Amino acid sequence: MSNKIDRNIPDFFVSNGEKINTLEKWEKHREYLKDLFLKEEYGYLPKKLTPQIRVEENEINFADKVKWESVYFTFENNGKSHTVKTDLVLPRDKKNVPVFLHISIPDGVPNRYMPTEEIIDTGFGVMSVYYEEITKDNNDFSDGLCGLFEREGENAFGKISIWAYFASICMDYLCTRTEVDKDNVAVIGHSRLGKTALLCSALDGRFKLTCVNESGCSGAAVSRGKAKGNETIKDIIGTFPYWFCDEYKKYIDNENELPFDQHMLISLVAPKYVIVGGAVKDVWADNEGQHLACALAVPAWELYSKGSANKCINYYERQGSHFLSRTDWIIYMEGFKEIIKNELKK
């Protein structure tokens, strides 16, 4: 994992000038890092609400191979309510099914980013949520789930935090389903939702695998030392300021003052598993920066005595451009199957 650009990335595996070289030191430091990422980049998540849940079974069942349910989550707070529709597709009459939680850009089952039948045929279930069901992808914080909470101050939640907030509640629900292997749930997202999946998993340690597809700037790519054509903090805040807390704006053209870089967010997923995906033509996402971030995060896994740290955190790059493709799903599914197989050997 070579670094062609001098990225000038400090060693963030240090606390108060002391190298973090034991698991005890790391566990203490990781709580500090979680707070720091929320305070300085994504914004603090609101209080956790307990939703009312309603389930409806769909008649379409993919040749009678699946049970497809629409699961509705209704939240109430401050005299307001909002309902989020999700879809849960499981192999019929199967138990202990490993499941992908897909935070989805397109709506529908299947959709152009989610080959549902192939996922089922490979032995997995999938729970999907169209991300704008949670809250719209715009600067309106009175919309959707955001509208149930007061948003005040420079460190208040951005939209990525709210999408991640709901993904964690989906995990709560999956843990109640007897058909689901709750110890083998993966979270997957593409682009802005790759950022969301990574943040969710960094905060919620229950996901066995995190699939971060072409998340780029402020996701799995380091922020320092961008090359020409790579997205920067200035670029992303100029177009999508509402994804983040207002505090993040102070790092525009000032990346070297960040008290972290994105590899530390990846490191918070340890000791669970991460696959970061890139595409050759997706220069905007900074493939080198994503690759480097994976390499720089490895010390976290080593602290958990994961001698095979490179099997716990992986980066791949396929041909083509910015998209969550069938090829990507195959890579993630094969990786998940290998993880489950290796875990069973222990």
C-alpha positions in Angstrom: 0.0 0.0 0.0 2.3 2.8 -1.2 1.6 6.5 -0.8 2.7 8.4 -4.0 1.8 11.8 -2.5 3.3 13.2 0.6 0.1 13.3 2.6 1.7 14.7 5.8 -0.5 12.6 8.1 0.4 12.7 11.8 0.5 9.6 13.9 -3.0 9.7 15.5 -2.3 6.4 17.4 -0.9 8.7 20.1 -2.6 10.1 23.2 -1.1 12.9 25.3 2.2 12.3 23.5 2.2 8.6 24.4 2.1 5.9 21.8 -1.1 3.8 22.0 0.4 0.3 22.1 -1.9 -1.7 24.4 -5.6 -2.6 24.0 -6.4 -0.9 27.3 -5.0 2.4 26.0 -6.8 2.0 22.7 -10.2 1.3 24.2 -10.0 4.5 26.2 -8.7 6.5 23.2 -11.4 5.2 20.8 -14.2 6.7 23.0 -12.4 10.0 22.7 -12.1 9.6 18.9 -15.8 8.8 18.6 -16.7 12.0 20.3 -14.2 13.9 18.3 -15.6 12.8 14.9 -19.1 13.7 16.0 -18.0 17.1 17.5 -15.8 18.2 14.6 -17.2 16.5 11.5 -20.6 14.7 11.5 -22.4 16.3 14.4 -23.8 14.7 17.6 -26.6 12.2 17.1 -29.9 13.0 18.8 -31.3 11.0 21.7 -32.4 7.5 20.8 -36.1 7.0 20.3 -38.0 3.7 20.5 -40.2 3.4 17.4 -43.6 1.8 17.0 -43.1 -1.0 14.4 -45.6 -2.3 11.9 -45.0 -5.2 9.5 -46.8 -6.0 6.2 -46.0 -9.1 4.0 -45.8 -8.5 0.3 -47.3 -10.9 -2.2 -44.4 -10.8 -4.6 -42.0 -13.5 -3.4 -39.4 -14.1 -6.1 -40.8 -17.5 -7.3 -41.7 -18.4 -3.7 -38.1 -18.4 -2.6 -38.4 -15.5 -0.2 -40.5 -13.8 2.5 -40.6 -10.1 1.7 -41.9 -7.8 4.3 -42.3 -4.0 4.5 -41.3 -2.9 8.0 -42.6 0.6 9.1 -40.9 2.5 11.9 -42.9 5.3 13.4 -41.1 7.8 15.7 -42.8 10.4 17.9 -41.1 13.3 19.7 -41.9 16.9 20.5 -45.4 16.5 19.3 -44.3 15.3 15.9 -44.2 12.0 14.2 -42.4 10.4 11.2 -42.6 7.0 9.6 -39.8 5.3 7.8 -40.6 2.4 5.4 -38.0 -0.4 5.0 -38.0 -3.7 3.2 -36.8 -7.0 4.6 -36.2 -9.9 2.2 -35.3 -13.3 3.7 -34.9 -16.8 2.2 -38.2 -18.6 3.0 -38.2 -21.1 5.8 -34.5 -20.5 6.7 -33.0 -19.8 10.1 -29.8 -18.0 11.2 -29.6 -16.1 7.9 -26.7 -13.6 7.6 -28.1 -10.3 6.5 -27.0 -7.1 4.7 -28.4 -3.8 5.9 -28.4 -1.7 2.7 -28.8 2.0 3.2 -29.9 2.6 -0.4 -29.7 5.6 -2.8 -32.4 4.2 -5.1 -35.8 3.1 -3.9 -37.5 -0.2 -4.6 -36.9 -4.0 -4.4 -34.9 -4.8 -6.4 -33.3 -1.7 -7.6 -30.4 -0.8 -9.9 -28.0 -0.8 -6.9 -29.3 -4.0 -5.2 -29.6 -7.3 -7.1 -32.0 -8.8 -4.5 -32.6 -12.2 -6.1 -28.9 -12.8 -6.4 -28.3 -11.8 -2.8 -30.9 -14.3 -1.7 -29.6 -17.0 -4.0 -26.1 -16.5 -2.5 -27.5 -17.3 1.0 -28.1 -13.9 2.4 -31.0 -11.8 3.4 -31.2 -8.0 2.9 -32.9 -5.2 4.7 -33.0 -2.1 2.6 -34.0 1.5 3.4 -34.3 4.3 0.8 -32.2 7.0 2.5 -34.6 9.8 1.8 -37.3 8.0 3.7 -35.3 8.8 6.7 -34.7 12.5 5.8 -34.4 14.3 2.5 -30.9 14.9 1.0 -31.1 18.6 1.3 -30.7 21.5 3.8 -34.2 21.2 5.3 -33.7 20.0 8.8 -37.4 20.2 9.5 -37.9 17.2 7.2 -38.4 13.6 8.1 -36.6 12.2 11.2 -34.6 15.4 11.5 -37.8 17.4 12.2 -38.4 15.5 15.4 -35.4 17.0 17.1 -34.1 20.5 17.9 -30.8 21.3 16.1 -28.7 23.8 17.8 -25.1 24.8 17.8 -22.0 24.2 15.7 -21.9 20.5 16.6 -25.5 19.6 15.9 -26.2 16.6 13.7 -25.8 16.7 9.9 -27.8 14.4 7.6 -25.1 11.7 7.6 -25.5 11.4 11.3 -29.3 11.0 11.0 -29.0 8.3 8.3 -26.5 6.5 10.5 -28.8 6.9 13.5 -31.6 5.1 11.7 -29.3 2.3 10.5 -28.4 1.5 14.1 -32.2 1.3 14.9 -32.6 -1.1 12.0 -29.9 -3.2 13.7 -32.0 -3.2 16.9 -34.9 -4.6 14.9 -32.9 -7.2 13.1 -31.7 -8.5 16.5 -35.3 -9.3 17.3 -35.9 -11.5 14.3 -35.4 -15.2 15.0 -34.7 -15.9 11.3 -31.7 -13.5 11.3 -28.2 -14.4 12.5 -27.7 -11.3 14.6 -24.0 -12.0 14.9 -23.6 -11.8 11.2 -25.1 -8.6 9.9 -23.3 -6.4 7.5 -24.0 -2.8 6.7 -23.4 -1.5 3.2 -23.7 1.9 1.5 -22.5 3.7 -1.6 -21.0 7.1 -2.0 -22.6 9.4 0.7 -24.1 6.3 2.2 -20.7 4.6 2.2 -19.8 7.5 4.6 -23.0 6.7 6.5 -22.3 3.0 6.8 -18.8 3.7 8.0 -19.9 6.2 10.6 -22.7 3.9 11.8 -20.3 0.9 12.2 -17.7 3.1 13.9 -20.3 4.0 16.5 -22.2 0.7 16.7 -20.0 -2.3 17.1 -22.6 -4.9 16.4 -22.0 -5.1 12.6 -19.8 -8.0 11.6 -18.8 -6.4 8.3 -18.8 -2.8 7.0 -19.0 -2.4 3.2 -17.8 1.1 2.3 -18.4 1.6 -1.5 -16.6 4.5 -3.1 -17.2 6.9 -0.2 -14.3 9.1 -0.9 -13.9 12.5 0.8 -15.0 12.6 4.4 -15.6 8.9 4.2 -12.9 6.3 3.7 -10.3 8.5 2.0 -7.8 10.5 4.0 -8.5 14.3 3.9 -4.9 15.5 3.7 -2.7 15.8 0.5 -5.4 15.6 -2.2 -4.2 15.4 -5.8 -5.7 17.3 -8.7 -9.2 15.9 -9.4 -9.8 14.5 -5.9 -12.7 15.9 -3.9 -11.7 18.1 -1.0 -13.4 19.3 2.1 -14.0 22.6 0.4 -15.6 20.9 -2.5 -17.9 18.7 -0.4 -19.0 21.4 2.0 -19.6 23.8 -1.0 -22.1 21.4 -2.4 -23.4 19.4 0.6 -22.8 21.4 3.8 -25.8 19.8 5.4 -24.2 16.4 5.5 -22.0 17.6 8.3 -22.0 19.7 11.4 -21.2 23.4 11.0 -18.0 23.0 12.9 -16.5 21.1 9.9 -16.4 24.2 7.9 -13.4 25.5 9.7 -11.3 22.8 8.0 -11.9 24.2 4.5 -8.4 24.7 2.9 -7.2 23.8 6.4 -7.0 20.0 6.4 -3.7 19.9 8.2 -5.4 21.3 11.3 -7.8 18.3 11.5 -7.3 16.5 14.9 -7.8 13.2 13.0 -7.9 11.8 9.6 -10.4 9.4 8.1 -8.3 6.3 8.7 -9.0 6.8 12.4 -12.7 6.5 11.6 -12.0 3.2 9.9 -9.9 2.1 12.9 -13.0 2.5 15.2 -14.6 -0.5 13.4 -11.9 -2.8 14.8 -12.0 -5.7 15.7 -14.8 -6.3 13.2 -14.3 -6.4 9.5 -14.2 -3.7 6.8 -14.1 -3.9 3.0 -13.5 -0.6 1.2 -14.3 -0.5 -2.5 -13.1 1.8 -5.2 -13.4 2.2 -9.0 -10.5 3.0 -11.4 -12.4 5.9 -13.1 -13.7 7.4 -9.9 -10.9 9.9 -9.5 -13.1 12.2 -7.4 -13.3 9.6 -4.6 -9.5 9.5 -4.3 -8.6 5.8 -4.7 -5.1 6.3 -3.4 -6.4 8.1 -0.3 -8.9 5.3 0.4 -6.2 2.6 -0.1 -3.8 4.5 2.2 -6.5 5.0 4.9 -7.0 1.2 5.0 -3.2 0.7 5.5 -3.0 3.4 8.2 -5.9 1.8 10.1 -4.3 -1.6 10.5 -2.6 -0.9 13.9 -6.0 -0.9 15.5 -6.6 -4.5 14.5 -3.1 -5.5 15.6 -4.0 -4.3 19.1 -6.7 -6.9 19.2 -4.1 -9.6 18.4 -5.5 -9.9 14.9 -2.3 -11.1 13.4 -4.1 -11.4 10.1 -5.1 -7.8 10.2 -5.0 -7.6 6.4 -7.8 -10.1 6.3 -9.9 -7.9 8.6 -9.5 -4.7 6.6 -9.4 -4.9 2.8 -9.4 -2.5 -0.1 -10.2 -3.4 -3.7 -10.5 -1.5 -6.9 -12.5 -2.6 -9.9 -12.7 -1.3 -13.4 -15.3 1.3 -14.3 -16.8 4.4 -12.6 -18.8 5.5 -9.6 -21.6 3.0 -9.0 -22.7 0.2 -6.6 -22.6 -2.6 -9.2 -23.3 -6.3 -9.3 -19.5 -6.8 -9.3 -19.2 -4.9 -6.0 -22.0 -7.0 -4.4 -20.3 -10.2 -5.5 -17.0 -9.0 -3.9 -18.8 -8.1 -0.7 -20.8 -11.3 -0.5 -17.7 -13.5 -1.2 -15.9 -11.5 1.5 -18.7 -12.0 4.0 -18.9 -15.7 3.3 -15.2 -16.1 3.9 -15.5 -14.2 7.2 -18.3 -16.4 8.4 -16.4 -19.5 7.3 -13.3 -18.5 9.1 -15.2 -17.5 12.2 -16.8 -20.9 12.4 -13.3 -22.5 12.4 -12.4 -20.7 15.6 
